[in-house]
């Protein structure tokens, strides 16, 4: 189901409200997931907010979201694929919000950890006077390759990065030092070399 303009307005309104409170407390956070892709014009579907924070900021962010909306009960069953250290769901202004810190994905070769830090949020824009941080497309290019529902999104990001160039190669180089399947590493290296021919596989 494609997102309507009304849904986009509601998503952005909720995002701005959350961002305002997180920024007041100097939380390192960024928007990831489908709405982040939507903002880049890489998907027509976005129905919730994915908020990434550093591990040390998780408790603060949890308190903020709990105060702005309703914190949902944790699911009893545990995922065998998503091994995120901290994950909770909320409803803020009628919008589903996922908060994550220490995001990890299991795959056939082990577990890959998303190294979220200040380097991971290189893009930002101002909406209604509030700074909105965006997670890096390079990081989510890697993550979506590891998710069962992510291949189409990974392909969309790859096409965009081939066309526009890799703006933040350091993030892909960092990802290559993580625990990734060879097929994913080869794809990252190919993208890096195409955008930055000076790149040498170490």
N, C-alpha and C positions, 0 to 999 in steps of 0.2 A: 504494500500500500504506500503510495507516494504521500509526502508531507504536504499539507495545505498551507497557504499563507497565514491563515489564522493560527495553525499549530506552530509555525515558525515564530510568530509574534509572541505566543505564550511561552515557548521554549526560551527565547531571547530574554523576555521579561524576567523569567525565573532565574536565568543565568546571571543577569545583571545584578539581581538582588543578592544572590549567593556570592558573586565576585566582590561586591561592595563590602560585605562582612569579612570575607577572607582577607581582602586587601588591608582592611583596617588593622588586622592582627598580624600582618606581615607573613602570611602563610605562603609558602612556595607551592603553587598549584597551577594546573593547566587543564583545559578542556581537551578531551580526547574523543575517540569513538566516532559515531555517525554524524553528530552535529558538527564536529570539527571538519569532517570530510565535506559535509554540506556547505560549510562556509567557504571551502576551496572550490566548490562546484564539482565535486567528484562523486556525489551520490544525490539521489532524489528522495532518499528515505532518511528520516531522523525523527525519533519519537521519544527520546529520553536524553538525559545529560550524563556524561561520564566524566567525573572529576578525579584527576590524579593529584596526589600530594606526596611529599616526602614522608618517610616513616616517622620522623620526629614531629611532624605537624599533624599526624593523623588524629590524635585525641582532640586537638583544637578544632580541626575541621569537622569532626564528628559532633562536637558540642554545638558548633555553628549550625549545621544542617538540622540537628535535633531541635534547636530553638526556632528555626524558620519553618519547620514542617513536622511531619510524623516519621519517626524511625520505625521501620518494619522489622518484624521478628526474623532472626536468621533462619535460613532453611536447615532442616535437620540433616538432609543428605549432603554429603561433601562431594565436590567435583573431583574427578580423577585427572582432569586436564588442567583446570585453573587452580593453581596452588597459591593464590595471592595471600600474603600474610595478613592483611587487614582489608575486609570488604563488608560494606553495609549498603542497604537500600533505604531510600527515603521517598516521601512524597512531599514536594514543596510547590504550593500553588497549583496543585493538581498534576504536577509534572513528576515523572519517575526520575529519580536521581541515584546514580551509583557512585559511591566513594571508594577509591582504591589506593592502597599504599603497599609497596613491596609486591608489585604485580609479577606473577610467574606463570609460565605455561609449560606443561609437560608434553614431551614428544617422544618419538621412538628412540632417540639417542640420549634422553635425559631430561633436564629441566633448564629452560632459559629464563633468566631474570631480566626484567626491564629496569635498566639502571636510570631511574628517574631522579634528576637533580636539576640544577639551574641551567645546564646545557640543554636539557630536554624541552625547554619552553622558549625557543628563540623568536617566535612570532607573537605579536600582540596587536590589538586594536582597541580603540576607545569607543564605547557605546554609552550614550547619555552621561558622559563624563566619568565613566568607570572603566578601568583598564581590564581587558579580557585577555588572558594568556592562552595561547594555543600550543598544544603539544606538537612536536616535530613530525612532519610527514615521513621523514626517514625512519624514525623509530617505529611508527605504526605500519610502515611498509614491511618491516621485519615481523612485527607481532601478528599481522593479519595472515602472513604465510604459515603461521603455526596454528591458526584457529580453523576449526572445521567449516565455519561459515564465512571465512575470510578471503578465499582465493579471488573472488571478483573484485573485492575492495583493494587487495594487494595489486591486482592487475591495473586498476584505475590509477593508483598512486604511482606505479611503475611507469605507466604511459605519461603521466604528468611530469615525472622527474626526468624521463628521457627527453621530453619536449622542452621543459623549462630549465633543466639542469639541476643537479644536486647542490642545494645551497649550503648544506651542513654535512660535508663528507666525514667530519670527525665522528659523527654519531654512527655512521655505517661502519667506520673503522673500529669503533668501540664495540659495536654489536658483533663484529667478526671475532672478537676476543672472548665472546660468550659461548655457551654450550648450544650449538646449533647443528641441525642436520647438514650434511655436505651439500645437498641440493639447494638449500637456502643460502649457504655460504657462497656457492658458485653464482647464484643469481645476484647476490649483493655485489660480489666482485665484478661481475659483468656490467652492472649499472654504474659502479664507481669508475671503472675504466672508461666506459663510454662518455661519462660526464667530465672526468678528470684523467686524461690519458697519462699524466705524470704519475698516477697512482701505481704503486708496485706491490704485488702480493708478497707479504713477508712470510 
